[in-house]
Amino acid sequence: MPLTYDVRLYAIEVRPDRPKPYRVRWVVGQRKHSKSYKLKAQADGRRSELMAAIRRGEQFDDDKGLPTSELQALQGSITWYAHTRAYINRKWATAPTKSRKNHADALATITPVLVKSTLGKPESALLRRALYGWAYNRNRWEEEPPEDVARALQWMAKNSVPVSALEDAATVRLTLDALGLKVDGKPAAPRTARRKPACLPQ
């Protein structure tokens, strides 16, 4: 898997005669890569993702044209926790305040159940506070969290399942069941249960 920092990203190309007229183009090393979309917003989103990876200083795979973070996701090595943090980081700047809160609420609800082990798991209220108030609140990422919050997030980062685990039907059912409950384990309001799935990263 040849990796390189040599990446050039071009402006979106518009080809009106094509079924997918908006094409994102970039070059990794000496190899050209492209991806076409039906909607300009889709192309803009993909170009923004690639630009963000370049700005983060990620290496790109020469053959696939993907940044290392996306390669890890494809390989199933990235955890659900890391994946959702990247999702929050990507969505934060353009999301309205209410949407930010909804995303944080949904992710803080299901992330605690997507773990490899419950050994040493922090108390539910603390884990909820750590995730909702810190892990999924982009405005606080530069702050030093309280010691108990920091420990809770360290535990979460260590014990989170890989994203590939969500290919398992039982794991998906576990997440859907969690979305239907409040922090105290009681059933959530039907409207809340219906809203939360729409806030999850795809």
C-alpha positions as CSV (number, residue, x, y, z in Angstrom):
1,M,0.0,0.0,0.0
2,P,2.1,2.9,-1.2
3,L,1.4,6.1,0.8
4,T,2.3,9.6,-0.1
5,Y,1.7,13.2,1.0
6,D,1.9,14.3,-2.7
7,V,-1.8,15.1,-3.3
8,R,-3.3,17.7,-5.6
9,L,-7.0,18.4,-5.5
10,Y,-8.7,20.2,-8.4
11,A,-11.9,22.3,-8.8
12,I,-15.1,20.4,-9.5
13,E,-15.6,19.6,-13.2
14,V,-19.1,20.1,-14.6
15,R,-20.1,17.9,-17.6
16,P,-23.7,18.7,-18.4
17,D,-24.1,15.8,-20.9
18,R,-23.4,13.1,-18.2
19,P,-25.9,11.3,-15.9
20,K,-23.6,12.3,-13.0
21,P,-22.3,15.8,-14.2
22,Y,-20.2,16.9,-11.2
23,R,-16.8,15.2,-11.1
24,V,-14.3,15.6,-8.2
25,R,-10.7,15.1,-9.5
26,W,-7.5,14.7,-7.6
27,V,-4.0,13.3,-8.1
28,V,-2.1,11.1,-5.7
29,G,1.6,10.9,-6.6
30,Q,1.4,10.3,-10.3
31,R,-2.0,8.6,-10.4
32,K,-5.3,10.4,-11.3
33,H,-8.5,9.7,-9.4
34,S,-12.0,10.9,-9.8
35,K,-15.6,10.4,-8.6
36,S,-18.7,11.7,-10.3
37,Y,-22.0,12.7,-8.6
38,K,-25.5,13.6,-9.7
39,L,-25.7,16.6,-7.3
40,K,-23.3,19.5,-6.9
41,A,-23.8,19.3,-3.1
42,Q,-22.6,15.7,-3.1
43,A,-19.5,16.7,-5.1
44,D,-18.8,19.6,-2.8
45,G,-19.1,17.4,0.2
46,R,-16.7,14.8,-1.2
47,R,-14.2,17.5,-2.2
48,S,-14.4,19.0,1.3
49,E,-13.7,15.6,2.9
50,L,-10.6,15.2,0.8
51,M,-9.4,18.8,1.5
52,A,-9.9,18.2,5.2
53,A,-7.7,15.1,5.1
54,I,-5.0,17.0,3.2
55,R,-5.1,19.8,5.8
56,R,-4.9,17.3,8.6
57,G,-1.6,16.1,7.0
58,E,-2.9,12.6,6.2
59,Q,-1.1,10.5,3.7
60,F,-3.1,9.1,0.7
61,D,-2.9,5.7,-0.8
62,D,-1.5,5.9,-4.3
63,D,-3.6,3.1,-5.7
64,K,-7.0,3.8,-4.2
65,G,-6.6,7.6,-3.9
66,L,-8.0,7.6,-0.4
67,P,-6.6,9.2,2.8
68,T,-5.4,6.9,5.5
69,S,-8.5,7.5,7.7
70,E,-10.8,6.2,5.0
71,L,-8.6,3.3,4.4
72,Q,-8.8,2.3,8.1
73,A,-12.5,2.6,8.0
74,L,-12.7,0.3,4.9
75,Q,-10.4,-2.2,6.7
76,G,-12.6,-2.1,9.8
77,S,-9.8,-1.0,12.0
78,I,-11.3,2.4,12.9
79,T,-13.6,2.3,16.0
80,W,-17.1,3.5,16.2
81,Y,-16.0,6.1,18.7
82,A,-13.3,7.5,16.4
83,H,-15.7,7.4,13.4
84,T,-18.4,9.4,15.2
85,R,-15.9,12.0,16.4
86,A,-14.7,12.4,12.8
87,Y,-18.4,12.8,11.8
88,I,-19.0,15.5,14.3
89,N,-15.8,17.3,13.2
90,R,-17.0,17.2,9.6
91,K,-20.5,18.3,10.3
92,W,-19.9,20.9,13.0
93,A,-19.1,24.0,11.0
94,T,-22.2,24.0,8.9
95,A,-24.7,22.4,11.3
96,P,-27.3,24.6,13.1
97,T,-27.1,24.6,16.9
98,K,-30.2,22.3,17.2
99,S,-28.7,19.8,14.8
100,R,-25.5,19.7,16.7
101,K,-27.4,18.9,19.9
102,N,-29.4,16.3,18.2
103,H,-26.3,14.6,16.8
104,A,-24.6,14.7,20.2
105,D,-27.7,13.3,21.9
106,A,-28.1,10.4,19.5
107,L,-24.4,9.5,19.5
108,A,-24.2,9.7,23.3
109,T,-27.2,7.4,23.5
110,I,-25.8,4.5,21.5
111,T,-22.1,4.8,21.7
112,P,-22.0,3.3,25.3
113,V,-23.6,0.1,24.1
114,L,-21.2,-0.4,21.2
115,V,-18.3,-1.7,23.3
116,K,-16.2,-4.8,23.3
117,S,-16.2,-5.1,27.1
118,T,-18.0,-3.7,30.1
119,L,-15.1,-4.3,32.4
120,G,-14.4,-1.0,34.2
121,K,-17.2,0.7,32.4
122,P,-17.9,4.2,33.9
123,E,-21.3,4.9,35.5
124,S,-23.9,5.6,32.9
125,A,-24.6,9.2,33.9
126,L,-20.8,10.0,33.8
127,L,-20.4,8.4,30.4
128,R,-23.4,10.3,29.1
129,R,-22.0,13.6,30.4
130,A,-18.5,12.8,28.9
131,L,-19.9,12.0,25.5
132,Y,-22.6,14.6,25.1
133,G,-20.7,17.4,26.8
134,W,-17.2,16.8,25.6
135,A,-16.6,14.0,23.0
136,Y,-19.5,15.3,20.7
137,N,-19.2,19.0,21.5
138,R,-16.6,20.3,19.0
139,N,-16.4,23.7,20.9
140,R,-14.8,22.0,23.9
141,W,-12.2,19.9,22.1
142,E,-9.5,22.4,22.9
143,E,-10.4,22.4,26.6
144,E,-9.0,20.2,29.3
145,P,-11.8,18.0,30.6
146,P,-12.3,17.2,34.3
147,E,-10.4,14.1,35.4
148,D,-13.4,11.8,35.7
149,V,-14.6,12.9,32.2
150,A,-11.1,12.3,30.8
151,R,-11.0,8.8,32.3
152,A,-14.4,8.0,30.9
153,L,-13.5,9.1,27.4
154,Q,-10.2,7.1,27.6
155,W,-12.2,4.0,28.5
156,M,-14.6,4.6,25.6
157,A,-11.8,5.1,23.1
158,K,-10.2,1.8,24.3
159,N,-13.3,-0.3,24.3
160,S,-15.3,1.0,21.3
161,V,-16.1,-1.7,18.7
162,P,-14.8,-1.3,15.2
163,V,-17.1,0.2,12.6
164,S,-17.2,-3.2,10.8
165,A,-19.1,-4.6,13.8
166,L,-22.2,-2.7,12.6
167,E,-22.4,-5.1,9.7
168,D,-23.7,-7.6,12.2
169,A,-27.5,-7.6,12.5
170,A,-27.4,-8.2,16.2
171,T,-25.3,-5.2,16.7
172,V,-27.6,-3.0,14.6
173,R,-30.5,-4.2,16.7
174,L,-28.6,-3.3,19.9
175,T,-28.2,0.2,18.6
176,L,-31.8,0.6,17.6
177,D,-32.9,-0.7,21.0
178,A,-30.7,1.8,22.8
179,L,-32.2,4.7,20.7
180,G,-35.6,3.8,22.2
181,L,-34.5,4.2,25.8
182,K,-33.7,7.2,28.0
183,V,-30.5,7.3,30.2
184,D,-32.4,5.8,33.1
185,G,-33.4,2.8,31.0
186,K,-37.1,3.8,30.6
187,P,-38.7,4.1,27.2
188,A,-38.1,7.3,25.3
189,A,-40.9,9.3,23.8
190,P,-41.9,7.9,20.4
191,R,-41.0,11.2,18.7
192,T,-37.5,11.1,20.3
193,A,-37.0,7.5,19.3
194,R,-37.9,8.3,15.7
195,R,-35.7,11.4,15.5
196,K,-32.4,9.9,16.7
197,P,-31.7,7.5,13.9
198,A,-31.6,10.3,11.4
199,C,-28.8,11.9,13.3
200,L,-26.4,9.0,13.0
201,P,-23.4,9.0,10.7
202,Q,-23.7,6.9,7.6
